[in-house]
């Protein structure tokens, strides 16, 4: 029995088919992009008998298969299934096999992950100067964050979805459209001013913006500022000023790369022990105080595996990160723990409505990833009030990252207005 789509989902499917079944669906996390894709594939398979390919995040395969089956599709992880569900990583490995088959439709979930078309997975999907990638008659991209790095990364969307894309390769697109050294105020867009209108129009041609009012309550946002202890401040300033990590009983470590220094400073702000200092963490103390006060279960997102590992080792909280197997990840999610640690591996495509608190222990540089984090709990099916917390260590790299992300959010809103 086929599930009945909600009005905004049915409308989106109608718009996709009106664009000849080739579109990029843009919707906020929790709007039901998987159900929109299911409705799209059902219509395709009604008219063109065959098989569909559904590409998603490895961590989300189990949940996506269940959703697609719920919608009435014979979905699974076997190449013989009506809807063959694979990960982005697997698509790169099986590139030649996938290209040799005739697909009725290809759906790419979290398409912003391959938008640059320079990564191996991106080339497998959209092609490069050597081949055209996977381009059946019907194809669909899904994303909540179409431009996490600005319009400068829209080439993959256009090459895969636009019928009149004039650029054959990412290099040709870059040479014609991108500023080699964009001014600060143009960093988000990163394209030559005389190309903005063209790229915005081309993106509008292929985009289906899902008009959707969430049925769940708007999350409540809380900002928590943390002051480093005098001992933390002294060590932090030494790293910042001299690029030196000095640990008791060990040789000095001299950092000669600004990006490395910045990463070490951010890890130190998260927890000094993550880079070897035998100091207690003021941010960890603020986190523990917060966990004592809040009601409900919590997801804690953190950029750095080293910081996650310290928190895991000290408190025993389960952790989902790149080194955790798919089987273990599914077991953790099914257990619905009171506190769950997550790296970027858990930022997309997972349903975590069991948690009503999302704690951003630090921030990613990319504002789109921040939306994805918060959308793990604040999504369709959530019946409780969700609270989102941002922990920021004052007078540290945390503040700089936060200011950049806030600026990008404003520019993203401006870019969307330009597109529509």
C-alpha positions as CSV (number, residue, x, y, z in Angstrom):
1,X,0.0,0.0,0.0
2,X,1.4,3.4,-1.0
3,X,1.6,6.1,1.6
4,X,-0.3,9.3,0.9
5,X,2.0,12.3,0.7
6,X,1.4,15.5,2.5
7,X,0.2,18.5,0.5
8,X,3.6,20.2,0.3
9,X,5.2,17.0,-0.7
10,X,2.7,16.2,-3.5
11,X,3.1,19.8,-4.7
12,X,6.9,19.4,-4.9
13,X,6.5,16.2,-6.9
14,X,4.1,18.0,-9.3
15,X,6.7,20.7,-9.8
16,X,9.5,18.2,-10.4
17,X,7.5,16.5,-13.1
18,X,6.6,19.9,-14.6
19,X,10.4,20.4,-15.0
20,X,10.5,17.1,-17.0
21,X,11.6,15.1,-14.0
22,X,14.9,16.8,-13.6
23,X,15.2,19.0,-10.5
24,X,17.0,20.0,-7.4
25,X,14.7,19.9,-4.4
26,X,15.6,22.4,-1.6
27,X,13.8,22.0,1.7
28,X,14.6,22.5,5.3
29,X,15.6,19.5,7.4
30,X,12.5,17.5,8.4
31,X,10.3,18.6,5.5
32,X,10.3,15.0,4.1
33,X,12.7,15.1,1.2
34,X,12.8,11.3,1.2
35,X,9.0,11.1,0.9
36,X,9.2,13.6,-2.0
37,X,11.8,11.4,-3.7
38,X,9.6,8.4,-3.1
39,X,6.6,10.1,-4.7
40,X,8.9,11.0,-7.7
41,X,10.2,7.5,-8.1
42,X,6.7,6.0,-7.9
43,X,5.5,8.2,-10.7
44,X,8.6,7.4,-12.8
45,X,8.2,3.6,-12.3
46,X,4.5,3.9,-13.2
47,X,5.5,5.3,-16.6
48,X,8.9,3.7,-17.2
49,X,9.4,0.2,-15.9
50,X,12.9,-0.4,-14.6
51,X,15.1,0.3,-11.6
52,X,16.0,3.4,-9.7
53,X,19.3,4.3,-7.9
54,X,19.1,6.2,-4.6
55,X,22.4,7.6,-3.3
56,X,22.6,8.7,0.3
57,X,24.9,9.0,3.3
58,X,26.2,5.7,4.6
59,X,25.0,6.4,8.1
60,X,21.4,6.9,6.8
61,X,21.0,3.9,4.6
62,X,19.0,1.8,7.1
63,X,16.6,4.6,7.9
64,X,16.2,5.6,4.2
65,X,15.4,2.0,3.1
66,X,12.7,1.8,5.8
67,X,11.2,5.1,4.7
68,X,11.1,4.1,1.0
69,X,9.5,0.8,1.8
70,X,6.9,2.6,3.9
71,X,6.1,4.6,0.8
72,X,5.4,1.4,-1.2
73,X,8.7,1.0,-3.0
74,X,10.7,-2.3,-3.1
75,X,13.9,-0.6,-1.7
76,X,17.0,-2.3,-0.4
77,X,20.7,-2.6,-0.6
78,X,20.8,-5.3,-3.2
79,X,21.6,-4.4,-6.8
80,X,18.5,-6.4,-7.8
81,X,16.1,-4.3,-5.7
82,X,13.6,-2.0,-7.5
83,X,15.2,0.9,-5.7
84,X,18.9,0.2,-5.1
85,X,20.1,2.3,-2.1
86,X,23.8,2.9,-1.8
87,X,26.2,5.3,-0.1
88,X,28.1,8.2,-1.7
89,X,31.3,6.3,-0.9
90,X,30.0,3.1,-2.5
91,X,29.0,5.0,-5.6
92,X,32.6,6.0,-6.1
93,X,33.8,2.4,-5.7
94,X,31.2,0.9,-8.1
95,X,31.4,3.8,-10.6
96,X,32.0,1.7,-13.7
97,X,29.4,-0.9,-12.8
98,X,26.7,1.7,-12.1
99,X,27.4,3.5,-15.3
100,X,27.0,0.3,-17.3
101,X,23.4,-0.1,-16.2
102,X,20.3,1.5,-17.5
103,X,18.5,3.4,-14.7
104,X,15.0,4.7,-14.9
105,X,15.9,7.4,-12.4
106,X,18.7,8.4,-10.1
107,X,18.2,10.3,-6.9
108,X,21.1,11.9,-5.0
109,X,20.3,12.7,-1.4
110,X,22.5,15.4,0.4
111,X,23.6,16.5,-3.0
112,X,25.6,19.4,-1.5
113,X,28.1,16.8,-0.5
114,X,29.2,16.4,-4.2
115,X,28.5,19.9,-5.4
116,X,32.1,20.7,-6.3
117,X,32.2,17.8,-8.8
118,X,35.9,17.5,-8.2
119,X,35.6,14.9,-5.5
120,X,35.6,11.2,-6.7
121,X,31.9,10.8,-5.7
122,X,31.0,14.0,-7.5
123,X,32.7,12.8,-10.7
124,X,30.9,9.5,-10.5
125,X,27.6,11.2,-10.4
126,X,27.9,14.3,-12.7
127,X,30.8,13.2,-14.8
128,X,33.8,15.2,-16.0
129,X,35.6,15.9,-19.3
130,X,35.9,12.1,-19.8
131,X,32.3,11.0,-19.4
132,X,28.8,12.3,-18.7
133,X,28.3,10.5,-15.3
134,X,24.9,9.0,-14.5
135,X,22.3,10.9,-16.6
136,X,19.1,8.9,-17.0
137,X,16.0,10.6,-18.3
138,X,14.8,11.3,-14.8
139,X,17.2,12.6,-12.1
140,X,16.7,14.3,-8.8
141,X,19.0,16.1,-6.3
142,X,17.9,16.6,-2.7
143,X,19.4,19.1,-0.2
144,X,18.6,21.4,2.7
145,X,21.6,23.6,2.0
146,X,22.1,24.2,-1.8
147,X,25.0,26.7,-1.4
148,X,27.0,25.9,1.7
149,X,30.0,27.6,0.1
150,X,28.2,30.0,-2.2
151,X,27.1,30.0,-5.8
152,X,30.8,29.4,-6.7
153,X,30.1,25.7,-6.0
154,X,26.9,25.4,-8.2
155,X,28.7,23.7,-11.1
156,X,27.8,20.1,-10.2
157,X,24.1,21.0,-9.9
158,X,24.1,22.7,-13.3
159,X,26.1,20.0,-15.1
160,X,23.9,17.2,-13.8
161,X,20.5,18.9,-13.9
162,X,20.5,21.8,-16.4
163,X,19.8,20.9,-20.0
164,X,21.8,23.8,-21.3
165,X,24.9,23.9,-19.1
166,X,27.6,25.5,-21.2
167,X,30.6,24.2,-19.2
168,X,32.0,20.8,-19.8
169,X,34.3,20.7,-16.8
170,X,34.8,22.2,-13.4
171,X,38.0,23.9,-14.7
172,X,36.1,25.6,-17.5
173,X,33.4,26.8,-15.1
174,X,36.1,28.1,-12.6
175,X,38.1,29.9,-15.3
176,X,35.0,31.7,-16.7
177,X,32.9,32.4,-13.6
178,X,35.0,32.5,-10.4
179,X,37.1,35.3,-9.0
180,X,40.6,34.0,-8.3
181,X,40.9,36.2,-5.2
182,X,37.4,37.4,-4.2
183,X,37.0,40.5,-2.1
184,X,35.9,39.9,1.5
185,X,32.4,41.1,0.8
186,X,32.1,38.6,-2.1
187,X,33.6,35.6,-0.4
188,X,30.3,33.8,-0.1
189,X,29.4,34.1,-3.7
190,X,32.9,34.0,-5.1
191,X,31.8,34.7,-8.7
192,X,32.4,37.6,-11.0
193,X,29.6,40.2,-10.7
194,X,28.6,39.8,-14.4
195,X,28.0,36.1,-13.9
196,X,25.7,36.4,-10.8
197,X,22.5,36.9,-12.8
198,X,23.3,34.1,-15.2
199,X,24.1,31.5,-12.5
200,X,21.1,32.6,-10.3
201,X,18.7,32.2,-13.3
202,X,20.2,28.8,-14.2
203,X,19.8,27.6,-10.6
204,X,16.2,28.9,-10.5
205,X,15.5,26.9,-13.7
206,X,16.3,23.6,-12.0
207,X,15.3,24.3,-8.4
208,X,12.1,23.3,-6.6
209,X,11.9,25.2,-3.3
210,X,9.5,23.3,-1.0
211,X,7.1,25.6,0.7
212,X,6.7,24.1,4.1
213,X,5.5,25.2,7.5
214,X,6.8,22.8,10.2
215,X,4.2,21.2,12.4
216,X,6.6,21.1,15.3
217,X,7.4,24.0,17.5
218,X,10.1,26.4,16.5
219,X,13.3,25.5,18.4
220,X,14.4,27.8,21.3
221,X,18.0,29.0,20.9
222,X,20.3,29.6,23.8
223,X,23.7,31.2,23.8
224,X,26.2,30.1,26.5
225,X,29.4,32.0,27.0
226,X,32.4,30.3,28.7
227,X,35.4,32.0,30.3
228,X,38.7,30.1,30.3
229,X,40.4,29.6,33.7
230,X,43.7,31.5,34.3
231,X,45.7,28.4,33.6
232,X,43.8,27.7,30.4
233,X,44.2,31.4,29.3
234,X,48.0,31.3,29.9
235,X,48.4,28.1,27.8
236,X,46.0,29.3,25.1
237,X,47.8,32.6,24.7
238,X,51.2,30.9,24.4
239,X,49.9,28.7,21.6
240,X,48.3,31.7,19.9
241,X,51.3,34.0,20.2
242,X,54.3,31.7,19.6
243,X,52.7,28.6,17.9
244,X,54.2,26.4,20.6
245,X,52.7,23.6,22.5
246,X,54.7,23.0,25.7
247,X,53.8,19.9,27.8
248,X,55.4,18.9,31.1
249,X,58.2,16.4,30.6
250,X,58.0,16.6,26.7
251,X,59.8,18.5,24.0
252,X,58.2,21.7,22.8
253,X,56.1,21.3,19.7
254,X,56.5,24.2,17.3
255,X,53.5,24.8,14.9
256,X,54.6,26.6,11.7
257,X,51.2,26.5,9.9
258,X,48.5,29.0,10.7
259,X,45.7,26.5,9.9
260,X,47.3,24.0,12.2
261,X,47.6,26.6,14.9
262,X,43.9,27.6,14.5
263,X,42.9,23.9,14.7
264,X,44.9,23.4,17.9
265,X,43.5,26.5,19.4
266,X,39.9,25.3,18.7
267,X,40.7,21.9,20.1
268,X,42.2,23.5,23.2
269,X,39.1,25.6,23.8
270,X,37.0,22.5,23.5
271,X,39.2,20.6,26.0
272,X,42.9,21.2,26.8
273,X,43.4,17.4,27.2
274,X,42.5,16.9,23.6
275,X,46.0,18.2,22.6
276,X,47.8,16.8,25.7
277,X,47.5,19.5,28.3
278,X,46.8,18.2,31.9
279,X,44.3,20.9,32.6
280,X,40.6,20.8,33.4
281,X,38.2,22.3,30.8
282,X,36.0,25.3,31.6
283,X,33.8,24.4,28.6
284,X,33.4,20.8,29.8
285,X,32.3,22.2,33.2
286,X,29.7,24.4,31.5
287,X,28.5,21.4,29.5
288,X,28.1,19.3,32.6
289,X,26.2,22.2,34.4
290,X,23.9,22.5,31.3
291,X,23.2,18.7,31.3
292,X,22.2,18.9,34.9
293,X,19.7,21.6,34.2
294,X,18.0,20.5,31.0
295,X,15.1,18.1,30.7
296,X,15.1,15.4,28.1
297,X,17.8,13.7,26.0
298,X,20.7,15.5,24.3
299,X,22.9,15.3,21.2
300,X,26.3,17.0,21.5
301,X,27.9,18.0,18.2
302,X,31.6,18.6,18.0
303,X,34.0,19.3,15.1
304,X,37.0,17.5,16.5
305,X,37.4,13.8,17.0
306,X,40.1,14.4,19.7
307,X,37.7,16.5,21.8
308,X,34.9,13.9,21.3
309,X,37.3,11.2,22.4
310,X,38.1,13.0,25.6
311,X,34.5,13.5,26.5
312,X,33.7,9.9,25.6
313,X,36.6,8.6,27.7
314,X,35.7,10.8,30.7
315,X,32.0,10.2,30.8
316,X,31.3,7.0,28.8
317,X,28.7,8.7,26.5
318,X,28.2,6.8,23.2
319,X,29.8,8.4,20.2
320,X,29.0,8.4,16.5
321,X,32.0,9.4,14.3
322,X,33.9,8.3,11.3
323,X,35.6,5.4,13.1
324,X,32.3,3.8,14.2
325,X,30.9,1.0,12.1
326,X,27.4,1.3,10.5
327,X,26.2,-1.6,12.6
328,X,27.4,0.1,15.8
329,X,25.9,3.4,14.7
330,X,22.5,1.8,14.2
331,X,22.7,0.1,17.6
332,X,23.5,3.4,19.3
333,X,20.6,5.2,17.6
334,X,18.1,2.4,18.3
335,X,19.1,2.5,22.0
336,X,18.1,6.3,22.2
337,X,20.8,7.2,24.8
338,X,20.3,10.1,27.2
339,X,23.5,11.8,25.9
340,X,24.9,11.1,22.4
341,X,28.2,12.5,21.1
342,X,28.3,13.2,17.3
343,X,30.9,14.4,14.9
344,X,30.2,15.5,11.3
345,X,29.4,11.8,10.5
346,X,26.0,12.4,12.2
347,X,25.1,15.8,10.9
348,X,22.9,14.7,7.9
349,X,20.0,12.3,7.1
350,X,19.5,10.9,10.6
351,X,16.2,11.0,12.4
352,X,16.9,11.7,16.1
353,X,13.6,13.0,17.4
354,X,14.2,11.1,20.7
355,X,16.5,14.0,21.7
356,X,15.0,17.3,22.6
357,X,18.2,19.2,23.1
358,X,20.9,19.9,20.5
359,X,24.2,21.2,22.0
360,X,26.7,22.7,19.6
361,X,29.9,22.3,21.7
362,X,31.6,24.2,18.9
363,X,30.7,25.3,15.4
364,X,31.6,24.2,11.9
365,X,32.8,26.8,9.4
366,X,29.9,26.0,7.2
367,X,26.5,27.4,8.1
368,X,24.8,24.7,6.1
369,X,26.3,22.0,8.3
370,X,24.9,23.9,11.3
371,X,21.4,23.7,9.9
372,X,21.9,20.0,9.4
373,X,23.0,19.5,13.0
374,X,20.0,21.3,14.4
375,X,17.7,19.5,12.0
376,X,18.5,16.0,13.5
377,X,16.1,16.7,16.3
378,X,14.0,19.7,15.1
379,X,12.2,17.9,12.3
380,X,8.9,16.4,11.3
381,X,7.7,13.9,13.8
382,X,9.0,15.8,16.8
383,X,6.3,16.3,19.3
384,X,8.3,18.1,22.1
385,X,9.9,21.5,22.3
386,X,13.4,21.4,21.0
387,X,16.2,23.5,22.6
388,X,19.4,24.4,20.7
389,X,22.5,25.5,22.7
390,X,25.6,27.2,21.4
391,X,28.7,27.0,23.7
392,X,31.3,29.7,23.0
393,X,34.6,30.1,24.8
394,X,35.2,33.9,25.1
395,X,38.3,35.5,23.6
396,X,39.2,32.4,21.7
397,X,39.0,31.1,18.1
398,X,35.4,30.1,18.9
399,X,34.3,33.7,18.6
400,X,35.9,34.2,15.2
401,X,34.3,31.1,13.8
402,X,30.9,32.2,15.2
403,X,31.2,35.6,13.5
404,X,32.1,34.1,10.2
405,X,29.2,31.6,10.4
406,X,26.7,34.3,11.3
407,X,27.9,36.4,8.3
408,X,27.5,33.4,6.0
409,X,23.9,32.8,7.2
410,X,23.0,36.4,6.3
411,X,24.7,36.0,2.9
412,X,22.9,32.7,2.3
413,X,19.5,34.4,2.9
414,X,20.5,37.1,0.4
415,X,21.5,34.4,-2.2
416,X,18.2,32.7,-1.8
417,X,16.4,35.9,-2.4
418,X,18.5,36.4,-5.6
419,X,17.6,32.8,-6.7
420,X,13.9,33.3,-6.2
